[in-house]
Amino acid sequence: MAFARTLAFGHLSDDVRNLLLRAELADDLQGGLLMSLFRQGRLLSGTVAAWLAMPRVTCLLRAMAAGAVLLADSTDDLARETSLLGERA
């Protein structure tokens, strides 16, 4: 992803260009790590979204595009999600 944007840096010195590319690479790695931890169930989507400074919906869409399964078709997932609704009369 970072390398696709290098054309816009053509007018900058090599040192500045290298710093910008390193920063973009660090951002890409951080985003990938956070998404990986979310897919493993070790981080919540809201936490990942906050750390990446993006809306939660965008974070969830990116996670799904990367292969994350948000809800499995199982009784455990259904019970966990419906338990959040509480008792309703």
N, C-alpha and C positions, 0 to 999 in steps of 0.2 A: 504494500500500500504506500509506504513512504517513498519508494523509488519512482512511483508514477508521478510524483509531484516535483521531481528534481528539475524539470525543465523550467519551472518558475524561478529557480534559484540561479539561473545562468549568469546573471549580472553581479552576483556576490563573490567576494573573495573565497578562496578555498577553505580558509579557517572558519569563516562564518557559515559557509555551506556545510562543512563537516559537523559543526555544532548543531545546526538545524536538523540535519539528517539523524544525528544521534538522539536528539530530543524526540523526533518523530518515531524513531525505532523504539525508544524507551516507552513512548505512549502506546505504540502497537503491542509491545510485549506485555505491558501492564494490562491493557484491555484483554488480551488473549488469556493471561493468567487469571484475571478476575472472572471471565466467562467460563473458564475451565473449572474454577472453584465453585461457581454457581451450578454448572452441569453435574458436578459431583455431590451437590447438596450441602456444600460446606459454607456457602454464603447465600444470603437472601437476595432476590432480584432488586429490592429497594436499596440495599447496601451497595451493590454493584453499580446501579444507576447513579447513586449519589457520588460515588468515587469517580465515575467516568463523566460526571456532570451532564447527564442526559435524562430525558424523561423515562420513567419506568417502562412505559409501553414500548419505546424505542429499544430499550435494553432487552425486553422480552422477545421482541421481534428478531433482534440480532441473535439472541440465544437460540431461538427456534431455527433460524437460518443456519446456525452452526451445528445443529443436530440435537439440541437439548429437548428432552421430552418434559413438557410442563405438567401434564397429568397422564398417568398411565390408566388404562381402562381396567381398574381393579377395585375391589370392594374397600381396600385400605385407603386409596386415594379419595374415593367417594366419602367414606366415613370421616376422614380428616377434613375435607373441604366443607362438608355439611355440618360438622361439629362447630365450625366457626359461626354458624347462623344462630346457635343457641336454641333454647326452647321457645317455640312460638305457639300461641294459643289460637 
